[in-house]
Amino acid sequence: MATTISVNKQNVQDLLKTGRTKPFVIPEYQRPYAWTDEQIETLFEDIWEFATTIGGLKRNGSYFLGSIVSFENEQGEQEIIDGQQRITSLFLLLRAIYTKLVQGDDSNTEAAQNFIKQIEPAIWRTDNLTGKVDFSDILLTSKVVDNDGNMILREILRTGIAEVKADDNYSKNYLLFQKLYDNHCAESPLQIYDFIYAILNQAILLPIGADSQDTALTIFSTLNNRGLQLTDADIFKAKIYNHFKEKDEKDDFIAKWKRLEREATEANESIQRLFYYYMFYLRACDGNIDSTVQGVRKYFLAGKAERLYEETLMERLNKILNLWKVINTNHDIPEEVWDNNVEIRKALDTLVSYPNEFWKYPVITYYLSHWEDPNFENEFLLFLNKLIGELLSRFILYPTINFVKGDILKLNVEIIKDSHPKFAFRPIDTSVIGERIKSPHRNIVRMLLKIFAYNHQQELLPPEWQIEHILPRKWQSSFFPGIEDSLVNDMVEHIGNKTPFEKVLNIVASNGYFAKKQAEYKKSSVEVTRVLVTSISDDWTIGNIQHRDGVISEEIISLLSEWNDNYSKSVTMSTPMPTPEEQEMIRKLKEKGLI
């Protein structure tokens, strides 16, 4: 079905009046109203300046306020995707003006009555025959989840009253609009009607009506570059919230969601990404190996959004987050024991430097599937090292993003079946990997250096380290007499000329030559960097680079072979799944650090 949109420029009065037949609604997944004093004053002052210079009662100018993106939902409402802050502020502004007009000394004048009659059908439903206003039937409703302001907005629009000491944005902005109105009335009483006329008739909006929520969100994503955009997770939150019937259930869900959101941010992740990772686990559970991966919103909203309503959803999202707390922030997880396994941490840190994120899906799938297995810690390490070897060897030979995609999706399905899954990756010619390691693709260098470094030390590498060129890239020709520049340029980028080095020390070492940088190498906490000082007494030469090329390449090849052999020899113990009572006992023992 073709996508359709409608675009029709309208003034504020005409647009808001459409709410009489299709009310405006700010949906649950939107963020709360957040305009500041500065934005309110800018809106008011800009329209005032326009009304008194270019527009107003006797001029034909127009003032563009921006676009409103919406679609008609199943209830026949205009569900606002973009522009909720703007349209809410316009409702508050018109309500503030209306209140001042009906309470003013000149409220019975023809001019005041004229604008009162124009504002009423833009805020409330009015009787088509009598014109009588139903102040309780407001044309704008906010349904934002967990937002006390929804009722505050409704009461302000219904009564025209806001608490002076209130700290919500609706009340503060409504009172500010009234204050600005009073100030300008006092200074320029003859121009106030120019201002009201300009707002209603000359302030222009561009309503963009879409045929579906998907279309509206696509338009919004294309147009919007002003800060945080609406995410799929916002929509999921609203869906789940509305699925619960009881207030206690809703409150409990929101508390869990807020905690998850906060902890995800602290772990340098987002709920949006957690849903994306979880999607690959669910696909694997369904045996889905289709390489065409649909969007996360389309996936979770399919089938009446049943996946969002599963009781295990929040628990599994939290479980995924636990993994990223360890990976991203080196965080300890009290209820786990594997997180203190330095070899697992080293393996995960190595995978972080893989050039794309395909490694994440099998790691998450493995963790969610087998974290309760009795032999999880040992099997997880075997699996991670095997995964490193398979991914690394293939990227060295075929450094393209999608080369392993199909293999990864098949592996995900195998993981669901067995804690010792079969790696049915496409075969490759491993005989040339050793030579390729010596002069690797730049995107895999960091991963190679981690593997080499971790083979020589137990502790993790320092948080901020850089790739140090032992022979600086800015070398001098006089240093290598008789050697062609092209050869030196090539050797500078070989793996043998590179080492992990703390950022702060690297800054001090700068582009000095080996003899001058040795003092800084001595201070490094990275064993393979510190050992350079003791193993090389002379200046750093082309021969040193070539020798170290061979050392690093041979070590990595040996490790890959060892990891593969260990995985092949390991046999998963045929142990029946523990009963719920046994699982609870295991959990308690883990919490006490006894297993």
C-alpha positions as CSV (number, residue, x, y, z in Angstrom):
1,M,0.0,0.0,0.0
2,A,1.4,3.4,-1.0
3,T,2.2,5.9,1.7
4,T,0.1,9.1,1.7
5,I,0.5,12.4,3.5
6,S,-1.5,15.6,3.4
7,V,0.1,19.1,3.8
8,N,-2.2,22.1,4.0
9,K,-1.0,25.5,5.4
10,Q,-3.4,26.9,8.0
11,N,-3.6,29.7,10.5
12,V,-3.7,28.9,14.2
13,Q,-7.5,29.5,14.4
14,D,-8.4,27.3,11.5
15,L,-6.1,24.5,12.5
16,L,-7.2,24.3,16.2
17,K,-10.9,24.4,15.1
18,T,-10.3,21.1,13.3
19,G,-10.2,19.6,16.8
20,R,-14.0,20.0,17.0
21,T,-14.4,16.9,14.7
22,K,-11.0,15.3,15.3
23,P,-9.6,16.2,18.7
24,F,-5.9,16.7,19.3
25,V,-4.2,14.1,21.5
26,I,-0.7,14.0,22.8
27,P,-0.1,10.2,23.0
28,E,1.3,8.2,25.9
29,Y,4.7,7.7,24.4
30,Q,5.5,11.4,24.0
31,R,7.7,13.1,26.6
32,P,6.2,15.6,29.1
33,Y,5.7,19.2,28.2
34,A,9.0,20.9,28.7
35,W,9.1,24.4,27.2
36,T,11.1,26.8,29.3
37,D,10.5,30.5,30.3
38,E,12.9,31.5,27.5
39,Q,11.0,29.6,24.8
40,I,7.7,31.1,26.1
41,E,9.0,34.6,26.1
42,T,10.6,34.2,22.6
43,L,7.3,32.9,21.2
44,F,5.3,35.8,22.7
45,E,7.8,38.6,21.9
46,D,8.3,37.4,18.3
47,I,4.6,37.4,17.6
48,W,4.2,40.7,19.3
49,E,7.0,42.3,17.2
50,F,5.5,40.8,14.0
51,A,2.0,42.0,14.9
52,T,3.1,45.5,15.5
53,T,5.4,45.9,12.5
54,I,4.5,43.6,9.7
55,G,1.1,42.0,10.6
56,G,-1.8,43.1,12.6
57,L,-5.3,44.3,11.8
58,K,-4.3,46.5,8.9
59,R,-1.5,44.5,7.3
60,N,-1.4,41.2,5.4
61,G,1.8,39.6,6.6
62,S,2.2,36.1,7.9
63,Y,4.3,34.5,10.7
64,F,5.4,30.9,10.3
65,L,5.3,28.9,13.5
66,G,6.5,25.5,12.2
67,S,5.0,22.2,11.4
68,I,2.7,19.8,13.2
69,V,3.0,16.1,12.3
70,S,0.1,13.9,13.2
71,F,-2.0,10.9,12.0
72,E,-5.6,10.0,12.6
73,N,-5.7,7.1,15.1
74,E,-8.4,4.4,15.6
75,Q,-10.4,6.8,17.9
76,G,-10.6,9.4,15.2
77,E,-8.2,11.7,17.0
78,Q,-5.3,13.7,15.6
79,E,-2.4,11.9,17.4
80,I,0.5,14.4,17.5
81,I,3.9,12.9,16.7
82,D,5.8,16.2,16.3
83,G,4.9,19.7,17.5
84,Q,3.3,18.8,20.8
85,Q,5.3,21.5,22.7
86,R,4.3,24.1,20.2
87,I,0.6,23.3,20.0
88,T,0.3,22.9,23.8
89,S,1.9,26.4,24.2
90,L,-0.6,27.8,21.7
91,F,-3.5,26.4,23.7
92,L,-2.1,27.9,26.9
93,L,-1.5,31.3,25.2
94,L,-5.0,31.4,23.8
95,R,-6.4,30.4,27.2
96,A,-4.4,33.2,28.9
97,I,-5.7,35.7,26.4
98,Y,-9.3,34.5,26.7
99,T,-9.1,34.8,30.5
100,K,-7.8,38.3,30.3
101,L,-10.5,39.3,27.7
102,V,-13.5,38.0,29.7
103,Q,-12.1,39.5,33.0
104,G,-11.1,42.8,31.5
105,D,-12.9,46.1,32.0
106,D,-13.7,46.2,28.3
107,S,-14.9,42.7,28.0
108,N,-18.3,43.8,26.6
109,T,-16.9,45.9,23.8
110,E,-17.4,44.7,20.3
111,A,-13.7,44.1,19.8
112,A,-13.3,42.0,22.9
113,Q,-16.4,40.0,22.1
114,N,-15.2,39.4,18.6
115,F,-12.0,37.8,19.7
116,I,-13.7,35.9,22.5
117,K,-16.0,34.3,20.0
118,Q,-13.0,33.5,17.7
119,I,-11.0,31.9,20.5
120,E,-13.8,29.7,22.0
121,P,-14.1,27.2,19.1
122,A,-10.3,27.0,19.0
123,I,-10.1,25.6,22.5
124,W,-13.5,24.0,23.4
125,R,-16.3,22.2,21.6
126,T,-19.1,24.7,20.9
127,D,-22.7,23.9,20.0
128,N,-23.2,24.2,16.2
129,L,-26.7,25.7,16.7
130,T,-26.4,28.0,19.7
131,G,-22.6,28.6,19.9
132,K,-22.7,27.7,23.6
133,V,-19.3,26.6,24.9
134,D,-18.7,23.4,26.8
135,F,-15.7,24.3,28.8
136,S,-15.2,20.7,29.9
137,D,-14.9,19.4,26.3
138,I,-11.4,20.5,25.5
139,L,-10.0,20.0,22.0
140,L,-6.5,19.0,23.3
141,T,-5.8,16.1,25.6
142,S,-2.5,14.9,27.0
143,K,-2.1,11.2,27.8
144,V,1.7,11.3,28.5
145,V,2.6,8.3,30.7
146,D,3.3,9.0,34.4
147,N,2.7,12.7,34.0
148,D,0.7,14.5,36.7
149,G,0.6,17.5,34.4
150,N,-2.1,15.8,32.2
151,M,-4.8,16.8,34.7
152,I,-3.2,20.2,35.4
153,L,-3.3,21.1,31.7
154,R,-6.9,20.0,31.5
155,E,-7.9,22.1,34.6
156,I,-6.0,25.2,33.3
157,L,-7.8,25.0,29.9
158,R,-11.1,24.3,31.6
159,T,-11.0,27.0,34.4
160,G,-8.4,29.5,33.3
161,I,-6.8,29.1,36.8
162,A,-3.3,28.0,37.7
163,E,-1.6,27.7,41.1
164,V,0.7,30.6,41.6
165,K,3.3,28.5,43.5
166,A,3.0,25.5,41.2
167,D,6.3,24.2,39.7
168,D,4.9,22.3,36.7
169,N,5.6,23.7,33.3
170,Y,1.9,24.1,32.3
171,S,1.2,26.3,35.3
172,K,4.4,28.3,35.1
173,N,4.0,29.0,31.3
174,Y,0.4,29.8,31.6
175,L,1.0,32.4,34.3
176,L,4.0,33.8,32.3
177,F,1.8,34.2,29.3
178,Q,-0.7,36.2,31.5
179,K,2.2,38.3,32.9
180,L,3.5,39.1,29.4
181,Y,0.0,40.0,28.2
182,D,-0.5,42.4,31.2
183,N,2.9,44.1,30.7
184,H,2.3,44.7,27.0
185,C,-1.3,45.9,27.6
186,A,0.1,48.4,30.1
187,E,2.8,49.7,27.7
188,S,0.8,49.5,24.4
189,P,-2.9,49.1,25.0
190,L,-3.8,50.1,21.5
191,Q,-1.8,47.3,19.9
192,I,-3.2,44.4,21.9
193,Y,-5.8,43.6,19.4
194,D,-3.3,43.6,16.6
195,F,-1.5,40.9,18.7
196,I,-4.5,38.8,19.2
197,Y,-5.6,39.1,15.5
198,A,-2.1,38.1,14.4
199,I,-2.0,35.0,16.6
200,L,-5.4,33.8,15.3
201,N,-5.2,34.8,11.7
202,Q,-1.7,35.5,10.6
203,A,0.4,33.0,12.6
204,I,0.8,30.0,10.2
205,L,1.3,26.4,10.9
206,L,2.1,23.6,8.5
207,P,0.0,20.5,9.5
208,I,1.4,17.3,8.0
209,G,-1.2,14.6,8.2
210,A,0.1,11.0,7.7
211,D,-1.8,7.9,6.9
212,S,-0.4,5.9,9.8
213,Q,1.8,6.1,12.9
214,D,4.7,4.6,11.0
215,T,4.5,7.2,8.3
216,A,4.2,10.0,10.9
217,L,7.2,8.8,12.8
218,T,9.2,8.5,9.6
219,I,8.3,12.1,8.7
220,F,9.2,13.2,12.3
221,S,12.6,11.5,12.2
222,T,13.3,13.3,8.9
223,L,12.3,16.7,10.0
224,N,13.4,16.7,13.6
225,N,17.0,17.6,14.4
226,R,16.3,19.5,17.6
227,G,17.6,17.4,20.5
228,L,16.2,14.0,21.7
229,Q,13.9,12.3,19.2
230,L,10.9,10.1,20.0
231,T,12.1,6.5,20.2
232,D,10.5,3.1,19.7
233,A,11.0,2.5,23.4
234,D,8.8,5.5,24.2
235,I,6.0,3.8,22.2
236,F,6.6,0.5,23.9
237,K,6.4,2.1,27.3
238,A,3.0,3.5,26.5
239,K,1.7,0.2,25.0
240,I,2.8,-1.7,28.1
241,Y,1.5,0.9,30.5
242,N,-2.0,0.9,28.8
243,H,-2.0,-2.9,28.9
244,F,-2.1,-2.9,32.7
245,K,-5.6,-2.4,34.1
246,E,-4.9,-1.7,37.8
247,K,-3.3,1.5,39.0
248,D,-0.9,-0.5,41.2
249,E,0.3,-2.5,38.2
250,K,0.8,0.7,36.2
251,D,2.7,2.4,39.1
252,D,4.9,-0.7,39.5
253,F,5.7,-0.8,35.8
254,I,6.6,2.8,35.7
255,A,8.9,2.4,38.7
256,K,10.7,-0.5,37.0
257,W,10.9,1.4,33.7
258,K,12.5,4.4,35.4
259,R,15.0,2.3,37.2
260,L,15.9,0.5,34.0
261,E,16.2,3.7,32.1
262,R,18.4,5.3,34.8
263,E,20.7,2.3,35.1
264,A,20.9,1.9,31.3
265,T,22.1,5.5,31.0
266,E,24.7,4.9,33.7
267,A,25.9,1.9,31.8
268,N,26.2,4.0,28.5
269,E,23.3,2.1,27.0
270,S,19.7,2.9,26.3
271,I,16.4,1.1,26.6
272,Q,16.0,1.4,22.9
273,R,19.2,-0.6,22.4
274,L,18.2,-3.2,25.0
275,F,15.0,-3.9,23.0
276,Y,17.1,-4.2,19.8
277,Y,19.4,-6.8,21.5
278,Y,16.4,-8.7,22.9
279,M,14.9,-8.9,19.5
280,F,17.8,-11.1,18.3
281,Y,17.3,-13.4,21.2
282,L,13.6,-13.8,20.5
283,R,14.3,-14.3,16.8
284,A,16.7,-17.1,17.8
285,C,14.0,-18.7,20.0
286,D,11.7,-18.7,17.0
287,G,14.4,-20.3,14.8
288,N,14.5,-17.3,12.6
289,I,17.7,-17.1,10.5
290,D,16.4,-14.6,7.9
291,S,19.2,-12.1,7.1
292,T,16.6,-9.4,6.5
293,V,16.1,-8.0,9.9
294,Q,13.0,-5.8,10.4
295,G,13.0,-2.7,12.5
296,V,12.6,-3.1,16.2
297,R,9.3,-1.2,16.4
298,K,7.7,-3.3,13.7
299,Y,9.0,-6.5,15.3
300,F,7.6,-5.8,18.8
301,L,4.3,-4.3,17.6
302,A,3.5,-7.3,15.3
303,G,0.8,-9.7,16.4
304,K,-1.0,-7.1,18.6
305,A,2.3,-6.4,20.4
306,E,2.1,-9.7,22.3
307,R,5.8,-9.8,22.9
308,L,5.6,-6.5,24.9
309,Y,3.1,-8.0,27.3
310,E,5.1,-11.1,28.3
311,E,5.7,-11.3,32.0
312,T,9.5,-11.9,31.5
313,L,10.1,-8.8,29.4
314,M,11.4,-6.4,32.1
315,E,13.4,-9.2,33.8
316,R,15.1,-10.1,30.6
317,L,15.8,-6.5,29.7
318,N,17.4,-6.1,33.1
319,K,19.4,-9.2,32.5
320,I,20.8,-7.9,29.2
321,L,21.6,-4.6,31.0
322,N,23.6,-6.6,33.6
323,L,25.8,-7.8,30.8
324,W,26.4,-4.3,29.5
325,K,27.2,-3.0,33.0
326,V,30.1,-5.4,33.0
327,I,31.2,-4.8,29.4
328,N,30.8,-1.0,29.3
329,T,31.6,0.1,32.8
330,N,33.4,-2.8,34.4
331,H,30.6,-3.0,36.9
332,D,30.1,-5.8,39.4
333,I,26.8,-7.7,39.4
334,P,26.1,-8.9,43.0
335,E,23.8,-11.7,42.0
336,E,26.4,-13.1,39.5
337,V,29.7,-14.9,40.1
338,W,31.1,-15.0,36.5
339,D,31.6,-11.2,36.5
340,N,34.7,-11.6,38.6
341,N,36.3,-14.0,36.2
342,V,39.1,-11.9,34.7
343,E,39.4,-14.2,31.6
344,I,35.7,-13.6,30.8
345,R,36.2,-9.9,31.2
346,K,39.2,-9.9,29.0
347,A,37.3,-11.9,26.3
348,L,34.4,-9.5,26.4
349,D,36.7,-6.5,26.3
350,T,38.4,-8.0,23.3
351,L,35.1,-8.4,21.5
352,V,34.2,-4.8,22.1
353,S,36.9,-3.9,19.6
354,Y,35.5,-6.0,16.9
355,P,34.7,-3.6,14.0
356,N,30.9,-4.1,14.0
357,E,28.2,-5.2,16.5
358,F,27.4,-8.7,15.1
359,W,29.4,-10.2,18.1
360,K,26.8,-8.8,20.5
361,Y,23.9,-10.9,19.4
362,P,25.3,-14.3,20.1
363,V,26.8,-13.1,23.4
364,I,23.5,-11.8,24.6
365,T,21.6,-14.9,23.3
366,Y,24.1,-17.2,25.1
367,Y,23.8,-15.2,28.3
368,L,20.0,-15.1,28.4
369,S,19.8,-18.8,27.4
370,H,22.3,-20.3,29.8
371,W,23.2,-18.0,32.6
372,E,21.5,-20.4,35.1
373,D,23.4,-23.5,33.8
374,P,25.5,-25.1,36.5
375,N,28.7,-25.0,34.4
376,F,27.9,-21.6,32.9
377,E,31.1,-19.8,33.8
378,N,33.4,-22.3,32.1
379,E,31.2,-22.8,29.1
380,F,30.8,-19.1,28.6
381,L,34.5,-18.5,28.5
382,L,35.0,-21.3,26.0
383,F,32.2,-19.9,23.9
384,L,33.6,-16.3,24.0
385,N,37.1,-17.4,23.0
386,K,35.8,-19.6,20.2
387,L,33.6,-16.6,19.0
388,I,36.7,-14.3,19.0
389,G,38.6,-16.7,16.9
390,E,35.8,-17.2,14.3
391,L,35.1,-13.5,13.9
392,L,38.7,-12.3,13.9
393,S,39.9,-14.8,11.3
394,R,37.1,-13.9,9.0
395,F,37.5,-10.2,9.3
396,I,41.2,-10.4,8.7
397,L,40.5,-12.2,5.4
398,Y,37.2,-10.4,4.5
399,P,37.0,-7.0,6.2
400,T,33.4,-6.3,5.2
401,I,30.5,-5.6,7.5
402,N,28.1,-8.3,6.4
403,F,30.4,-11.3,5.8
404,V,29.5,-13.1,9.0
405,K,25.9,-11.9,9.3
406,G,24.2,-15.1,8.1
407,D,26.6,-17.3,10.2
408,I,25.8,-15.2,13.3
409,L,22.1,-15.6,12.9
410,K,22.5,-19.4,12.5
411,L,24.7,-19.5,15.5
412,N,22.1,-17.7,17.6
413,V,19.6,-20.5,16.8
414,E,22.2,-23.1,17.8
415,I,22.8,-21.3,21.1
416,I,19.2,-21.7,22.1
417,K,19.5,-25.5,21.6
418,D,22.7,-26.1,23.4
419,S,25.2,-24.4,25.8
420,H,28.0,-25.8,23.6
421,P,26.6,-24.7,20.2
422,K,27.9,-25.7,16.8
423,F,29.7,-23.0,14.9
424,A,28.7,-23.7,11.3
425,F,30.5,-20.8,9.8
426,R,31.5,-20.7,6.2
427,P,35.0,-22.3,5.7
428,I,37.9,-20.0,5.0
429,D,41.5,-20.4,4.0
430,T,43.3,-20.0,7.3
431,S,46.8,-20.5,5.8
432,V,47.3,-16.9,5.0
433,I,46.0,-15.4,8.3
434,G,49.4,-15.2,9.8
435,E,50.7,-13.0,7.1
436,R,47.6,-10.8,7.1
437,I,48.0,-10.2,10.8
438,K,51.3,-8.6,10.2
439,S,49.8,-5.9,8.0
440,P,46.1,-5.9,9.1
441,H,43.1,-3.8,8.2
442,R,43.2,-0.7,10.4
443,N,39.8,-1.5,11.9
444,I,41.0,-4.8,13.4
445,V,44.3,-3.5,14.9
446,R,42.9,-2.6,18.3
447,M,41.4,-6.1,18.7
448,L,44.6,-7.8,17.7
449,L,46.6,-5.7,20.2
450,K,44.2,-6.6,23.0
451,I,44.6,-10.3,22.2
452,F,48.3,-10.0,22.3
453,A,48.4,-7.8,25.4
454,Y,46.0,-10.0,27.3
455,N,48.2,-13.1,26.6
456,H,50.8,-11.4,28.8
457,Q,48.9,-9.9,31.7
458,Q,46.0,-10.8,34.0
459,E,44.5,-7.3,34.7
460,L,42.4,-5.5,32.1
461,L,44.0,-2.8,30.0
462,P,43.7,0.8,31.3
463,P,40.3,2.5,30.4
464,E,41.9,5.1,28.1
465,W,44.7,3.7,25.9
466,Q,45.8,4.6,22.5
467,I,47.5,2.7,19.7
468,E,51.1,3.8,20.0
469,H,53.4,3.8,16.9
470,I,56.8,2.8,18.3
471,L,58.4,4.2,15.2
472,P,56.4,7.5,14.9
473,R,54.5,8.1,11.7
474,K,56.3,11.4,11.4
475,W,59.7,9.7,10.9
476,Q,62.8,11.4,9.4
477,S,64.4,10.1,6.2
478,S,67.9,10.5,7.6
479,F,67.0,7.8,10.2
480,F,66.9,5.0,7.6
481,P,69.6,5.8,5.0
482,G,69.4,3.7,1.9
483,I,65.9,2.5,2.6
484,E,63.0,3.6,0.3
485,D,60.4,5.8,2.0
486,S,57.6,3.6,0.7
487,L,59.0,0.6,2.6
488,V,59.3,2.6,5.8
489,N,55.8,4.1,5.4
490,D,54.4,0.6,5.0
491,M,56.3,-0.8,8.0
492,V,55.2,2.0,10.3
493,E,51.6,0.6,10.0
494,H,52.6,-3.0,10.6
495,I,51.3,-4.7,13.8
496,G,54.9,-5.1,15.0
497,N,55.2,-1.3,15.2
498,K,52.2,-0.8,17.4
499,T,51.4,-1.3,21.1
500,P,48.7,-0.3,23.6
501,F,49.8,2.8,25.5
502,E,48.0,4.9,28.2
503,K,46.7,8.1,26.6
504,V,48.4,10.4,29.3
505,L,51.8,8.7,28.7
506,N,51.4,8.8,25.0
507,I,50.8,12.5,25.1
508,V,54.1,13.0,26.9
509,A,56.0,10.6,24.6
510,S,54.6,12.4,21.6
511,N,56.4,11.7,18.3
512,G,59.8,11.1,19.8
513,Y,62.0,8.2,18.7
514,F,62.5,5.0,20.6
515,A,65.4,6.1,22.7
516,K,63.5,9.2,23.9
517,K,60.2,7.3,24.6
518,Q,61.7,4.5,26.7
519,A,61.3,6.4,29.9
520,E,57.5,6.7,29.3
521,Y,57.3,3.0,28.3
522,K,58.7,2.1,31.7
523,K,55.8,3.7,33.4
524,S,53.1,1.8,31.4
525,S,50.8,-0.7,33.2
526,V,50.7,-2.6,29.9
527,E,53.1,-5.5,30.1
528,V,53.8,-5.8,26.4
529,T,54.6,-2.1,26.2
530,R,56.7,-2.0,29.4
531,V,58.8,-5.0,28.2
532,L,59.9,-3.1,25.1
533,V,62.4,-1.2,27.3
534,T,64.1,-4.4,28.5
535,S,64.0,-6.4,25.3
536,I,65.3,-3.7,23.0
537,S,68.4,-1.9,24.0
538,D,69.3,-0.2,20.7
539,D,67.2,2.1,18.5
540,W,64.0,0.8,17.0
541,T,64.7,-0.4,13.5
542,I,62.9,-2.0,10.5
543,G,64.3,-5.3,11.7
544,N,62.7,-4.9,15.1
545,I,59.3,-4.3,13.5
546,Q,59.7,-7.4,11.3
547,H,60.7,-9.5,14.2
548,R,57.8,-8.3,16.4
549,D,55.4,-8.9,13.4
550,G,56.4,-12.5,13.6
551,V,56.1,-12.7,17.4
552,I,52.6,-11.2,17.5
553,S,51.3,-13.1,14.5
554,E,52.6,-16.5,15.9
555,E,51.1,-15.8,19.3
556,I,47.7,-14.9,18.0
557,I,47.6,-17.9,15.6
558,S,48.6,-20.1,18.5
559,L,45.9,-18.7,20.7
560,L,43.2,-19.1,18.1
561,S,44.2,-22.7,17.6
562,E,44.3,-23.3,21.4
563,W,40.8,-21.7,21.8
564,N,39.4,-23.8,19.0
565,D,40.9,-27.0,20.4
566,N,39.6,-26.3,23.9
567,Y,36.1,-25.7,22.5
568,S,36.3,-28.9,20.4
569,K,37.5,-31.0,23.3
570,S,35.0,-29.7,25.8
571,V,31.8,-31.7,26.2
572,T,28.8,-30.2,27.8
573,M,27.8,-32.3,30.8
574,S,24.4,-33.8,30.3
575,T,22.8,-32.4,33.4
576,P,19.0,-32.0,33.7
577,M,17.7,-28.5,34.2
578,P,17.4,-27.7,37.9
579,T,13.9,-27.5,39.4
580,P,12.5,-24.1,40.5
581,E,13.5,-24.9,44.1
582,E,17.0,-25.8,43.0
583,Q,17.3,-22.7,40.9
584,E,16.3,-20.6,43.9
585,M,18.9,-22.3,46.0
586,I,21.6,-21.7,43.4
587,R,20.6,-18.0,43.3
588,K,20.9,-17.6,47.1
589,L,24.3,-19.4,47.1
590,K,25.5,-17.1,44.4
591,E,24.4,-14.0,46.3
592,K,26.4,-15.3,49.3
593,G,29.4,-15.9,47.1
594,L,29.4,-19.6,48.0
595,I,29.3,-20.8,44.4
